[in-house]
Amino acid sequence: MKKALFAAAVLALSSLSQAEPVKYAIDPTHTFATFEIGHFGVSTNRGRFDKKEGSVTLDRAAKTGKVELTLDISSINTGTAPFNKHLLSDDIFAAEKFPTATFVGDKFTFNGDKVSEVAGQLTLKGKTGPVTLKASNFGCYDSPMLKREVCGGDFETTIDRTQWGVDYGLAWGFPKNVKLVIQVEAIKQ
């Protein structure tokens, strides 16, 4: 009997260490990509992208993963129509020529069982550069509504927008640094 229990325990542990990567689809109703940039040193302009899609592949046993997030630039929403229009113009995002922005992250760092950062490449306005998103929160849970596992977290970084050709307003004192905040939840497939 002891040998049978020992064998079952060994099999259970070995199956955990050989876990397969799990694919998750980004839930657009619980995922938000926002930006913050100073405005003449007295306030902060904020906006978000309302249309987004993507996937996450996560292997918690191997501590690896990949995230692919696509933002529809035309879905920008600052709450002010004239500001949205200006952001979409050639002055800033040139949305007609570059309709999407993408982040592909394939270097996951874990702190124990939790993702602590994701490094990858951001493509914006046809230019690609490195970005590392740091997690301020991460976890997984069994959704009582969806009857599936959901993983997600809050991630942020600050980028130098000039690396992607977004130079508007520098001569007037607008900062080149932009804070990106990504709240993401993804549903196990």
N, CA, C and O atoms as a DFTB+ gen file, in Angstrom:
756 C
 N C O
     1  1       0.820      -1.192       0.000
     2  2       0.000       0.000       0.000
     3  2       0.867       1.259       0.000
     4  3       0.584       2.211      -0.728
     5  1       1.941       1.262       0.832
     6  2       2.828       2.414       0.890
     7  2       3.511       2.632      -0.455
     8  3       3.681       3.771      -0.890
     9  1       3.912       1.520      -1.129
    10  2       4.555       1.648      -2.427
    11  2       3.602       2.256      -3.447
    12  3       4.016       3.072      -4.270
    13  1       2.337       1.869      -3.403
    14  2       1.335       2.403      -4.336
    15  2       1.132       3.893      -4.095
    16  3       1.060       4.653      -5.061
    17  1       1.038       4.335      -2.854
    18  2       0.886       5.756      -2.541
    19  2       2.117       6.539      -2.977
    20  3       2.001       7.631      -3.534
    21  1       3.297       5.977      -2.722
    22  2       4.537       6.633      -3.122
    23  2       4.587       6.790      -4.646
    24  3       4.939       7.857      -5.148
    25  1       4.236       5.728      -5.379
    26  2       4.245       5.762      -6.841
    27  2       3.254       6.802      -7.361
    28  3       3.556       7.524      -8.311
    29  1       2.079       6.881      -6.748
    30  2       1.075       7.874      -7.166
    31  2       1.588       9.285      -6.915
    32  3       1.384      10.173      -7.743
    33  1       2.253       9.504      -5.776
    34  2       2.802      10.822      -5.458
    35  2       3.888      11.212      -6.449
    36  3       3.934      12.357      -6.898
    37  1       4.766      10.270      -6.795
    38  2       5.834      10.541      -7.758
    39  2       5.239      10.890      -9.119
    40  3       5.695      11.830      -9.770
    41  1       4.230      10.143      -9.553
    42  2       3.582      10.441     -10.835
    43  2       2.934      11.816     -10.822
    44  3       3.032      12.561     -11.797
    45  1       2.275      12.151      -9.726
    46  2       1.625      13.462      -9.623
    47  2       2.662      14.574      -9.685
    48  3       2.457      15.558     -10.397
    49  1       3.750      14.449      -8.973
    50  2       4.797      15.468      -8.982
    51  2       5.467      15.559     -10.342
    52  3       5.756      16.661     -10.809
    53  1       5.719      14.439     -10.980
    54  2       6.373      14.484     -12.288
    55  2       5.464      15.111     -13.331
    56  3       5.954      15.768     -14.249
    57  1       4.173      14.931     -13.220
    58  2       3.261      15.558     -14.183
    59  2       3.222      17.061     -13.985
    60  3       3.032      17.801     -14.950
    61  1       3.401      17.538     -12.738
    62  2       3.440      18.975     -12.497
    63  2       4.672      19.601     -13.129
    64  3       4.592      20.685     -13.706
    65  1       5.808      18.930     -13.026
    66  2       7.040      19.493     -13.571
    67  2       7.066      19.443     -15.096
    68  3       7.886      20.123     -15.713
    69  1       6.195      18.657     -15.714
    70  2       6.146      18.563     -17.161
    71  2       4.890      19.233     -17.717
    72  3       4.365      18.837     -18.758
    73  1       4.419      20.260     -17.000
    74  2       3.208      20.952     -17.425
    75  2       3.398      21.537     -18.819
    76  3       4.492      21.968     -19.183
    77  1       2.357      21.544     -19.563
    78  2       2.364      22.084     -20.913
    79  2       2.014      23.570     -20.859
    80  3       1.334      24.014     -19.934
    81  1       2.472      24.333     -21.839
    82  2       2.035      25.723     -21.919
    83  2       0.519      25.778     -22.107
    84  3      -0.066      24.943     -22.797
    85  1      -0.097      26.766     -21.487
    86  2      -1.547      26.941     -21.577
    87  2      -1.818      28.247     -22.322
    88  3      -1.187      29.269     -22.052
    89  1      -2.763      28.200     -23.260
    90  2      -3.106      29.382     -24.052
    91  2      -4.342      30.062     -23.464
    92  3      -5.309      29.408     -23.076
    93  1      -4.279      31.382     -23.411
    94  2      -5.360      32.210     -22.898
    95  2      -5.694      33.266     -23.945
    96  3      -4.801      33.777     -24.622
    97  1      -6.977      33.593     -24.081
    98  2      -7.407      34.669     -24.976
    99  2      -7.664      35.913     -24.139
   100  3      -8.342      35.854     -23.113
   101  1      -7.125      37.027     -24.580
   102  2      -7.317      38.277     -23.853
   103  2      -8.799      38.638     -23.858
   104  3      -9.459      38.638     -24.897
   105  1      -9.298      38.946     -22.667
   106  2     -10.697      39.349     -22.495
   107  2     -10.762      40.865     -22.664
   108  3     -10.307      41.604     -21.791
   109  1     -11.329      41.340     -23.790
   110  2     -11.342      42.789     -24.027
   111  2     -12.188      43.574     -23.024
   112  3     -12.006      44.783     -22.881
   113  1     -13.105      42.909     -22.332
   114  2     -13.923      43.632     -21.351
   115  2     -13.213      43.801     -20.009
   116  3     -13.676      44.560     -19.158
   117  1     -12.092      43.101     -19.813
   118  2     -11.313      43.238     -18.584
   119  2      -9.855      43.595     -18.885
   120  3      -8.974      43.397     -18.049
   121  1      -9.616      44.118     -20.075
   122  2      -8.277      44.519     -20.478
   123  2      -8.324      45.971     -20.937
   124  3      -9.148      46.350     -21.769
   125  1      -7.428      46.772     -20.380
   126  2      -7.380      48.192     -20.716
   127  2      -5.939      48.616     -20.926
   128  3      -5.070      48.309     -20.110
   129  1      -5.686      49.315     -22.008
   130  2      -4.375      49.871     -22.295
   131  2      -4.518      51.388     -22.254
   132  3      -5.223      51.980     -23.071
   133  1      -3.836      52.008     -21.291
   134  2      -3.956      53.447     -21.115
   135  2      -2.580      54.105     -21.163
   136  3      -1.553      53.452     -20.979
   137  1      -2.585      55.423     -21.417
   138  2      -1.344      56.185     -21.402
   139  2      -1.551      57.448     -20.588
   140  3      -2.673      57.928     -20.429
   141  1      -0.447      57.978     -20.074
   142  2      -0.452      59.221     -19.308
   143  2       0.762      60.041     -19.731
   144  3       1.878      59.526     -19.797
   145  1       0.531      61.325     -20.016
   146  2       1.626      62.226     -20.385
   147  2       1.355      63.586     -19.764
   148  3       0.221      64.064     -19.738
   149  1       2.412      64.193     -19.269
   150  2       2.281      65.518     -18.656
   151  2       1.807      66.555     -19.661
   152  3       2.079      66.460     -20.858
   153  1       1.085      67.555     -19.140
   154  2       0.531      68.626     -19.966
   155  2       0.979      69.967     -19.398
   156  3       0.397      70.478     -18.440
   157  1       2.011      70.522     -19.997
   158  2       2.582      71.810     -19.599
   159  2       3.004      71.851     -18.127
   160  3       3.050      72.923     -17.524
   161  1       3.307      70.710     -17.564
   162  2       3.808      70.669     -16.202
   163  2       2.787      70.941     -15.116
   164  3       3.147      71.070     -13.946
   165  1       1.491      71.030     -15.494
   166  2       0.484      71.338     -14.480
   167  2      -0.565      70.249     -14.308
   168  3      -1.260      70.209     -13.292
   169  1      -0.683      69.367     -15.291
   170  2      -1.680      68.298     -15.198
   171  2      -1.218      67.122     -16.050
   172  3      -0.129      67.140     -16.624
   173  1      -2.060      66.110     -16.121
   174  2      -1.727      64.903     -16.876
   175  2      -2.839      64.587     -17.860
   176  3      -4.006      64.484     -17.484
   177  1      -2.464      64.434     -19.130
   178  2      -3.422      63.960     -20.134
   179  2      -3.432      62.441     -20.087
   180  3      -2.388      61.798     -19.975
   181  1      -4.641      61.878     -20.175
   182  2      -4.800      60.420     -20.160
   183  2      -5.695      59.988     -21.313
   184  3      -6.564      60.732     -21.767
   185  1      -5.457      58.773     -21.766
   186  2      -6.303      58.196     -22.799
   187  2      -6.192      56.688     -22.755
   188  3      -5.336      56.126     -22.072
   189  1      -7.079      56.045     -23.500
   190  2      -7.060      54.582     -23.570
   191  2      -7.441      54.152     -24.979
   192  3      -7.957      54.928     -25.783
   193  1      -7.164      52.878     -25.241
   194  2      -7.549      52.280     -26.513
   195  2      -8.675      51.308     -26.228
   196  3      -8.486      50.333     -25.500
   197  1      -9.846      51.564     -26.794
   198  2     -11.041      50.769     -26.469
   199  2     -11.099      49.426     -27.190
   200  3     -11.757      48.504     -26.708
   201  1     -10.430      49.295     -28.327
   202  2     -10.452      48.025     -29.063
   203  2      -9.075      47.381     -28.984
   204  3      -8.067      47.959     -29.391
   205  1      -9.067      46.166     -28.446
   206  2      -7.818      45.426     -28.316
   207  2      -8.107      43.944     -28.400
   208  3      -9.218      43.491     -28.123
   209  1      -7.076      43.189     -28.790
   210  2      -7.210      41.742     -28.881
   211  2      -5.833      41.117     -28.718
   212  3      -4.804      41.775     -28.869
   213  1      -5.849      39.833     -28.407
   214  2      -4.571      39.161     -28.289
   215  2      -4.661      37.865     -27.530
   216  3      -5.743      37.351     -27.246
   217  1      -3.485      37.350     -27.207
   218  2      -3.421      36.072     -26.505
   219  2      -2.213      36.047     -25.572
   220  3      -1.273      36.830     -25.706
   221  1      -2.280      35.120     -24.628
   222  2      -1.183      34.881     -23.703
   223  2      -0.962      33.375     -23.655
   224  3      -1.917      32.607     -23.539
   225  1       0.281      32.958     -23.743
   226  2       0.644      31.569     -23.518
   227  2       1.509      31.551     -22.273
   228  3       2.478      32.302     -22.163
   229  1       1.149      30.687     -21.336
   230  2       1.829      30.683     -20.042
   231  2       2.174      29.261     -19.631
   232  3       1.322      28.372     -19.637
   233  1       3.418      29.066     -19.278
   234  2       3.862      27.790     -18.723
   235  2       4.445      28.106     -17.350
   236  3       5.615      28.467     -17.221
   237  1       3.607      27.962     -16.336
   238  2       4.039      28.331     -14.978
   239  2       5.114      27.394     -14.448
   240  3       5.953      27.822     -13.655
   241  1       5.117      26.127     -14.859
   242  2       6.139      25.191     -14.387
   243  2       7.510      25.549     -14.957
   244  3       8.509      25.531     -14.238
   245  1       7.557      25.873     -16.244
   246  2       8.821      26.242     -16.892
   247  2       9.164      27.721     -16.690
   248  3      10.268      28.165     -17.006
   249  1       8.193      28.476     -16.154
   250  2       8.353      29.921     -15.943
   251  2       8.682      30.639     -17.254
   252  3       9.626      31.424     -17.344
   253  1       7.861      30.336     -18.266
   254  2       7.995      30.973     -19.565
   255  2       6.625      31.420     -20.044
   256  3       5.598      31.037     -19.484
   257  1       6.624      32.230     -21.080
   258  2       5.357      32.652     -21.647
   259  2       5.546      33.543     -22.848
   260  3       6.663      33.877     -23.242
   261  1       4.423      33.916     -23.416
   262  2       4.402      34.843     -24.545
   263  2       3.072      35.587     -24.518
   264  3       2.019      34.993     -24.289
   265  1       3.135      36.868     -24.751
   266  2       1.920      37.668     -24.854
   267  2       1.951      38.410     -26.185
   268  3       2.988      38.919     -26.609
   269  1       0.797      38.458     -26.828
   270  2       0.635      39.224     -28.057
   271  2      -0.603      40.095     -27.881
   272  3      -1.711      39.585     -27.716
   273  1      -0.408      41.410     -27.919
   274  2      -1.500      42.362     -27.717
   275  2      -1.513      43.341     -28.879
   276  3      -0.496      43.959     -29.192
   277  1      -2.670      43.479     -29.519
   278  2      -2.839      44.423     -30.620
   279  2      -3.869      45.467     -30.221
   280  3      -4.964      45.137     -29.765
   281  1      -3.502      46.737     -30.400
   282  2      -4.388      47.860     -30.098
   283  2      -4.825      48.511     -31.396
   284  3      -4.004      48.758     -32.279
   285  1      -6.113      48.789     -31.515
   286  2      -6.664      49.512     -32.653
   287  2      -6.495      51.001     -32.352
   288  3      -7.183      51.542     -31.487
   289  1      -5.581      51.661     -33.064
   290  2      -5.273      53.064     -32.792
   291  2      -6.505      53.952     -32.957
   292  3      -6.663      54.929     -32.225
   293  1      -7.384      53.619     -33.917
   294  2      -8.568      54.462     -34.151
   295  2      -9.553      54.418     -32.982
   296  3     -10.485      55.220     -32.932
   297  1      -9.356      53.490     -32.043
   298  2     -10.274      53.392     -30.903
   299  2      -9.815      54.230     -29.712
   300  3     -10.315      54.059     -28.601
   301  1      -8.868      55.131     -29.943
   302  2      -8.363      55.969     -28.856
   303  2      -9.498      56.773     -28.246
   304  3     -10.374      57.271     -28.953
   305  1      -9.474      56.894     -26.930
   306  2     -10.551      57.579     -26.223
   307  2      -9.955      58.359     -25.059
   308  3      -9.483      57.779     -24.080
   309  1      -9.986      59.677     -25.181
   310  2      -9.520      60.550     -24.100
   311  2     -10.690      61.203     -23.373
   312  3     -10.514      61.875     -22.357
   313  1     -11.885      60.993     -23.915
   314  2     -13.060      61.661     -23.356
   315  2     -13.316      63.014     -23.995
   316  3     -14.295      63.684     -23.667
   317  1     -12.436      63.419     -24.910
   318  2     -12.571      64.716     -25.583
   319  2     -12.379      64.497     -27.083
   320  3     -11.279      64.178     -27.534
   321  1     -13.456      64.671     -27.851
   322  2     -13.420      64.376     -29.291
   323  2     -12.328      65.140     -30.046
   324  3     -11.624      64.531     -30.851
   325  1     -12.155      66.472     -29.816
   326  2     -11.090      67.158     -30.563
   327  2      -9.685      66.618     -30.239
   328  3      -8.829      66.549     -31.121
   329  1      -9.453      66.238     -28.986
   330  2      -8.147      65.673     -28.615
   331  2      -7.968      64.310     -29.287
   332  3      -6.885      64.009     -29.790
   333  1      -9.022      63.482     -29.300
   334  2      -8.945      62.188     -29.997
   335  2      -8.554      62.394     -31.459
   336  3      -7.685      61.698     -31.984
   337  1      -9.210      63.366     -32.112
   338  2      -8.956      63.632     -33.530
   339  2      -7.499      64.040     -33.743
   340  3      -6.859      63.600     -34.698
   341  1      -6.977      64.887     -32.846
   342  2      -5.593      65.321     -32.991
   343  2      -4.622      64.152     -32.788
   344  3      -3.634      64.031     -33.512
   345  1      -4.901      63.302     -31.812
   346  2      -4.045      62.137     -31.576
   347  2      -4.000      61.202     -32.787
   348  3      -2.967      60.596     -33.068
   349  1      -5.118      61.088     -33.498
   350  2      -5.193      60.214     -34.671
   351  2      -4.495      60.817     -35.896
   352  3      -4.179      60.102     -36.847
   353  1      -4.258      62.132     -35.870
   354  2      -3.685      62.830     -37.018
   355  2      -2.211      62.464     -37.238
   356  3      -1.593      61.772     -36.428
   357  1      -1.674      62.953     -38.361
   358  2      -0.269      62.706     -38.685
   359  2       0.676      63.351     -37.678
   360  3       1.834      62.947     -37.575
   361  1       0.196      64.353     -36.929
   362  2       1.028      64.987     -35.899
   363  2       1.493      63.973     -34.848
   364  3       2.603      64.070     -34.325
   365  1       0.623      62.999     -34.549
   366  2       0.943      62.117     -33.424
   367  2       0.964      60.647     -33.859
   368  3       2.047      60.113     -34.103
   369  1      -0.192      59.968     -33.968
   370  2      -0.195      58.536     -34.250
   371  2      -0.300      58.168     -35.728
   372  3      -0.012      57.025     -36.086
   373  1      -0.701      59.091     -36.597
   374  2      -0.857      58.811     -38.029
   375  2      -1.669      57.526     -38.223
   376  3      -1.218      56.580     -38.868
   377  1      -2.865      57.517     -37.654
   378  2      -3.688      56.302     -37.582
   379  2      -4.078      55.729     -38.943
   380  3      -4.223      54.514     -39.078
   381  1      -4.248      56.581     -39.952
   382  2      -4.600      56.039     -41.272
   383  2      -3.467      55.193     -41.834
   384  3      -3.715      54.146     -42.433
   385  1      -2.241      55.626     -41.651
   386  2      -1.083      54.902     -42.171
   387  2      -0.682      53.751     -41.254
   388  3      -0.226      52.710     -41.724
   389  1      -0.853      53.939     -39.936
   390  2      -0.454      52.936     -38.943
   391  2      -1.648      52.626     -38.036
   392  3      -1.733      53.168     -36.933
   393  1      -2.569      51.765     -38.478
   394  2      -3.833      51.554     -37.758
   395  2      -3.732      50.749     -36.463
   396  3      -4.677      50.738     -35.673
   397  1      -2.605      50.078     -36.233
   398  2      -2.485      49.271     -35.015
   399  2      -1.137      49.506     -34.341
   400  3      -0.165      49.938     -34.960
   401  1      -1.125      49.203     -33.059
   402  2       0.122      49.109     -32.288
   403  2       0.133      47.705     -31.711
   404  3      -0.917      47.174     -31.349
   405  1       1.322      47.093     -31.622
   406  2       1.390      45.737     -31.084
   407  2       2.506      45.638     -30.043
   408  3       3.537      46.304     -30.126
   409  1       2.250      44.783     -29.073
   410  2       3.282      44.416     -28.111
   411  2       3.390      42.900     -28.139
   412  3       2.397      42.192     -27.971
   413  1       4.609      42.410     -28.353
   414  2       4.877      40.977     -28.297
   415  2       5.953      40.781     -27.239
   416  3       7.100      41.195     -27.409
   417  1       5.558      40.142     -26.147
   418  2       6.486      39.890     -25.057
   419  2       6.748      38.408     -24.916
   420  3       5.816      37.608     -24.833
   421  1       8.041      38.036     -24.889
   422  2       8.362      36.609     -24.801
   423  2       9.424      36.300     -23.743
   424  3       9.943      35.186     -23.681
   425  1       9.737      37.291     -22.918
   426  2      10.690      37.075     -21.832
   427  2       9.982      37.370     -20.512
   428  3       9.883      38.519     -20.082
   429  1       9.496      36.309     -19.887
   430  2       8.757      36.442     -18.636
   431  2       9.712      36.261     -17.462
   432  3      10.563      35.371     -17.475
   433  1       9.567      37.102     -16.458
   434  2      10.302      36.953     -15.207
   435  2       9.276      36.661     -14.124
   436  3       8.242      37.323     -14.033
   437  1       9.575      35.668     -13.310
   438  2       8.672      35.257     -12.236
   439  2       9.282      35.582     -10.879
   440  3      10.501      35.555     -10.706
   441  1       8.427      35.884      -9.937
   442  2       8.790      35.969      -8.529
   443  2       7.945      34.902      -7.849
   444  3       6.775      35.130      -7.542
   445  1       8.532      33.750      -7.617
   446  2       7.760      32.609      -7.127
   447  2       6.836      32.128      -8.228
   448  3       7.293      31.813      -9.327
   449  1       5.532      32.065      -7.947
   450  2       4.534      31.629      -8.930
   451  2       3.954      32.776      -9.744
   452  3       3.144      32.550     -10.643
   453  1       4.353      33.989      -9.443
   454  2       3.726      35.150     -10.076
   455  2       4.644      35.803     -11.103
   456  3       5.851      35.920     -10.893
   457  1       4.052      36.224     -12.210
   458  2       4.790      36.972     -13.222
   459  2       5.116      38.341     -12.626
   460  3       4.227      39.029     -12.124
   461  1       6.389      38.736     -12.681
   462  2       6.777      40.044     -12.158
   463  2       7.112      41.045     -13.261
   464  3       7.037      42.254     -13.040
   465  1       7.482      40.557     -14.445
   466  2       7.669      41.452     -15.579
   467  2       7.660      40.658     -16.883
   468  3       7.910      39.453     -16.916
   469  1       7.360      41.390     -17.951
   470  2       7.356      40.812     -19.296
   471  2       8.125      41.766     -20.196
   472  3       7.765      42.936     -20.321
   473  1       9.182      41.266     -20.821
   474  2       9.973      42.062     -21.757
   475  2       9.637      41.629     -23.174
   476  3       9.413      40.450     -23.448
   477  1       9.608      42.610     -24.068
   478  2       9.305      42.298     -25.454
   479  2       9.510      43.491     -26.351
   480  3      10.315      44.375     -26.057
   481  1       8.771      43.513     -27.455
   482  2       8.910      44.541     -28.478
   483  2       7.574      45.247     -28.715
   484  3       6.541      44.606     -28.905
   485  1       7.619      46.573     -28.698
   486  2       6.454      47.398     -29.026
   487  2       6.639      47.933     -30.433
   488  3       7.679      48.505     -30.761
   489  1       5.614      47.742     -31.267
   490  2       5.628      48.306     -32.610
   491  2       4.560      49.382     -32.676
   492  3       3.380      49.132     -32.434
   493  1       5.004      50.584     -33.009
   494  2       4.134      51.761     -33.066
   495  2       4.626      52.647     -34.196
   496  3       5.824      52.912     -34.294
   497  1       3.732      53.105     -35.043
   498  2       4.078      53.957     -36.180
   499  2       5.150      53.321     -37.057
   500  3       6.005      54.019     -37.604
   501  1       5.105      51.990     -37.190
   502  2       6.026      51.291     -38.064
   503  2       7.420      51.089     -37.502
   504  3       8.304      50.581     -38.191
   505  1       7.620      51.488     -36.245
   506  2       8.931      51.314     -35.614
   507  2       8.788      50.344     -34.451
   508  3       7.777      50.342     -33.749
   509  1       9.817      49.515     -34.255
   510  2       9.786      48.508     -33.198
   511  2      10.944      48.748     -32.239
   512  3      12.078      48.992     -32.653
   513  1      10.631      48.674     -30.940
   514  2      11.663      48.866     -29.930
   515  2      11.339      48.084     -28.672
   516  3      10.201      47.660     -28.468
   517  1      12.356      47.893     -27.821
   518  2      12.169      47.104     -26.607
   519  2      11.365      47.829     -25.533
   520  3      11.492      49.039     -25.348
   521  1      10.538      47.062     -24.834
   522  2       9.738      47.567     -23.717
   523  2       9.647      46.459     -22.677
   524  3       9.471      45.290     -23.018
   525  1       9.767      46.832     -21.412
   526  2       9.577      45.879     -20.323
   527  2       8.428      46.365     -19.447
   528  3       8.470      47.464     -18.893
   529  1       7.408      45.531     -19.335
   530  2       6.246      45.834     -18.500
   531  2       6.450      45.192     -17.127
   532  3       6.658      43.983     -17.024
   533  1       6.390      46.005     -16.083
   534  2       6.557      45.498     -14.723
   535  2       5.185      45.284     -14.092
   536  3       4.300      46.132     -14.199
   537  1       5.025      44.150     -13.438
   538  2       3.745      43.801     -12.817
   539  2       3.659      44.403     -11.419
   540  3       4.587      44.287     -10.619
   541  1       2.541      45.040     -11.142
   542  2       2.268      45.469      -9.771
   543  2       1.256      44.526      -9.128
   544  3       0.975      44.603      -7.932
   545  1       0.715      43.630      -9.961
   546  2      -0.287      42.670      -9.499
   547  2      -0.339      41.545     -10.532
   548  3      -0.260      41.807     -11.732
   549  1      -0.469      40.307     -10.082
   550  2      -0.632      39.185     -11.014
   551  2      -1.249      38.019     -10.257
   552  3      -0.926      37.778      -9.094
   553  1      -2.139      37.300     -10.928
   554  2      -2.711      36.104     -10.329
   555  2      -3.620      35.377     -11.301
   556  3      -3.907      35.862     -12.395
   557  1      -4.063      34.213     -10.882
   558  2      -4.996      33.403     -11.657
   559  2      -6.116      32.961     -10.724
   560  3      -5.904      32.788      -9.524
   561  1      -7.312      32.780     -11.285
   562  2      -8.458      32.336     -10.490
   563  2      -9.418      31.556     -11.371
   564  3      -9.395      31.678     -12.596
   565  1     -10.252      30.761     -10.742
   566  2     -11.309      30.059     -11.461
   567  2     -12.531      30.958     -11.484
   568  3     -13.119      31.242     -10.440
   569  1     -12.913      31.406     -12.673
   570  2     -14.039      32.323     -12.804
   571  2     -15.349      31.582     -12.551
   572  3     -15.649      30.603     -13.234
   573  1     -16.132      32.045     -11.571
   574  2     -17.410      31.394     -11.314
   575  2     -18.418      31.623     -12.446
   576  3     -19.349      30.835     -12.619
   577  1     -18.230      32.703     -13.216
   578  2     -19.154      32.997     -14.309
   579  2     -18.774      32.258     -15.583
   580  3     -19.643      31.748     -16.291
   581  1     -17.479      32.200     -15.878
   582  2     -17.023      31.583     -17.123
   583  2     -16.746      30.092     -16.985
   584  3     -16.662      29.373     -17.981
   585  1     -16.605      29.631     -15.739
   586  2     -16.282      28.222     -15.462
   587  2     -14.947      27.829     -16.093
   588  3     -14.759      26.688     -16.515
   589  1     -14.013      28.800     -16.150
   590  2     -12.678      28.572     -16.685
   591  2     -11.678      29.394     -15.885
   592  3     -12.036      30.333     -15.174
   593  1     -10.411      29.010     -16.022
   594  2      -9.369      29.766     -15.354
   595  2      -9.135      31.086     -16.076
   596  3      -9.177      31.156     -17.304
   597  1      -8.889      32.120     -15.298
   598  2      -8.556      33.440     -15.812
   599  2      -7.263      33.882     -15.123
   600  3      -7.130      33.767     -13.904
   601  1      -6.323      34.384     -15.906
   602  2      -5.091      34.933     -15.352
   603  2      -4.979      36.385     -15.796
   604  3      -5.421      36.750     -16.886
   605  1      -4.391      37.195     -14.953
   606  2      -4.233      38.585     -15.327
   607  2      -3.408      39.361     -14.336
   608  3      -2.940      38.835     -13.327
   609  1      -3.243      40.629     -14.655
   610  2      -2.479      41.488     -13.778
   611  2      -2.478      42.923     -14.253
   612  3      -3.047      43.269     -15.288
   613  1      -1.818      43.744     -13.459
   614  2      -1.625      45.151     -13.770
   615  2      -0.145      45.348     -14.077
   616  3       0.714      44.979     -13.276
   617  1       0.152      45.928     -15.233
   618  2       1.525      46.110     -15.691
   619  2       1.721      47.564     -16.092
   620  3       0.785      48.223     -16.543
   621  1       2.946      48.061     -15.924
   622  2       3.220      49.415     -16.371
   623  2       4.674      49.588     -16.762
   624  3       5.546      48.806     -16.383
   625  1       4.905      50.641     -17.534
   626  2       6.247      51.028     -17.949
   627  2       6.200      52.486     -18.352
   628  3       5.124      53.061     -18.511
   629  1       7.358      53.075     -18.515
   630  2       7.474      54.422     -19.068
   631  2       8.374      54.326     -20.283
   632  3       9.464      53.755     -20.228
   633  1       7.896      54.898     -21.389
   634  2       8.669      54.860     -22.636
   635  2       9.041      56.276     -23.071
   636  3       8.399      57.253     -22.686
   637  1      10.075      56.357     -23.868
   638  2      10.462      57.594     -24.535
   639  2       9.772      57.565     -25.898
   640  3      10.200      56.845     -26.800
   641  1       8.718      58.338     -26.043
   642  2       7.889      58.301     -27.251
   643  2       8.653      58.652     -28.521
   644  3       8.249      58.260     -29.616
   645  1       9.753      59.389     -28.385
   646  2      10.507      59.773     -29.582
   647  2      11.147      58.571     -30.269
   648  3      11.474      58.646     -31.453
   649  1      11.332      57.457     -29.545
   650  2      11.865      56.238     -30.174
   651  2      10.923      55.701     -31.242
   652  3      11.343      54.959     -32.130
   653  1       9.642      56.077     -31.157
   654  2       8.641      55.604     -32.116
   655  2       8.182      56.750     -33.024
   656  3       7.149      56.636     -33.684
   657  1       8.929      57.835     -33.062
   658  2       8.616      58.937     -33.965
   659  2       7.447      59.795     -33.522
   660  3       6.837      60.475     -34.347
   661  1       7.127      59.779     -32.253
   662  2       6.053      60.626     -31.724
   663  2       6.735      61.811     -31.034
   664  3       7.035      61.774     -29.841
   665  1       6.973      62.880     -31.838
   666  2       7.762      64.030     -31.386
   667  2       6.934      65.276     -31.114
   668  3       7.466      66.277     -30.634
   669  1       5.662      65.231     -31.408
   670  2       4.822      66.425     -31.316
   671  2       4.910      67.080     -29.936
   672  3       4.841      66.402     -28.911
   673  1       5.062      68.400     -29.926
   674  2       5.011      69.191     -28.700
   675  2       6.304      69.279     -27.913
   676  3       6.354      69.972     -26.897
   677  1       7.354      68.594     -28.354
   678  2       8.621      68.661     -27.618
   679  2       9.139      70.094     -27.523
   680  3       9.640      70.505     -26.476
   681  1       9.023      70.855     -28.609
   682  2       9.516      72.244     -28.624
   683  2       8.750      73.135     -27.642
   684  3       9.260      74.170     -27.213
   685  1       7.523      72.731     -27.287
   686  2       6.715      73.520     -26.345
   687  2       6.883      73.059     -24.904
   688  3       6.300      73.630     -23.982
   689  1       7.688      72.017     -24.726
   690  2       7.928      71.543     -23.364
   691  2       7.144      70.308     -22.961
   692  3       7.210      69.883     -21.808
   693  1       6.396      69.719     -23.903
   694  2       5.730      68.454     -23.554
   695  2       6.813      67.405     -23.299
   696  3       7.796      67.350     -24.038
   697  1       6.653      66.582     -22.279
   698  2       7.686      65.574     -21.995
   699  2       7.721      64.489     -23.065
   700  3       6.724      64.196     -23.724
   701  1       8.911      63.903     -23.212
   702  2       9.019      62.796     -24.156
   703  2       8.633      61.476     -23.503
   704  3       8.351      60.505     -24.205
   705  1       8.615      61.422     -22.174
   706  2       8.265      60.187     -21.476
   707  2       6.758      60.043     -21.315
   708  3       6.062      60.984     -20.931
   709  1       6.274      58.851     -21.615
   710  2       4.854      58.523     -21.515
   711  2       4.717      57.271     -20.656
   712  3       5.409      56.277     -20.875
   713  1       3.831      57.330     -19.688
   714  2       3.571      56.156     -18.848
   715  2       2.500      55.308     -19.518
   716  3       1.444      55.817     -19.896
   717  1       2.771      54.016     -19.664
   718  2       1.794      53.064     -20.195
   719  2       1.347      52.169     -19.049
   720  3       2.170      51.652     -18.294
   721  1       0.040      51.992     -18.926
   722  2      -0.535      51.127     -17.899
   723  2      -1.419      50.109     -18.610
   724  3      -2.354      50.475     -19.321
   725  1      -1.114      48.833     -18.410
   726  2      -1.871      47.754     -19.051
   727  2      -2.492      46.879     -17.967
   728  3      -1.794      46.231     -17.187
   729  1      -3.810      46.880     -17.941
   730  2      -4.561      45.956     -17.082
   731  2      -5.051      44.852     -17.999
   732  3      -5.739      45.124     -18.983
   733  1      -4.703      43.603     -17.688
   734  2      -5.067      42.518     -18.603
   735  2      -5.639      41.338     -17.836
   736  3      -5.158      40.972     -16.764
   737  1      -6.665      40.761     -18.408
   738  2      -7.177      39.462     -17.959
   739  2      -7.359      38.607     -19.198
   740  3      -7.823      39.086     -20.233
   741  1      -6.990      37.332     -19.089
   742  2      -7.068      36.429     -20.233
   743  2      -7.699      35.100     -19.782
   744  3      -7.436      34.607     -18.685
   745  1      -8.527      34.548     -20.652
   746  2      -9.333      33.367     -20.337
   747  2      -8.701      32.126     -20.946
   748  3      -8.356      32.109     -22.128
   749  1      -8.550      31.089     -20.132
   750  2      -7.968      29.828     -20.591
   751  2      -8.808      29.248     -21.718
   752  3     -10.036      29.214     -21.642
   753  1      -8.124      28.789     -22.772
   754  2      -8.804      28.237     -23.959
   755  2      -8.802      26.720     -23.927
   756  3      -9.327      26.082     -24.839
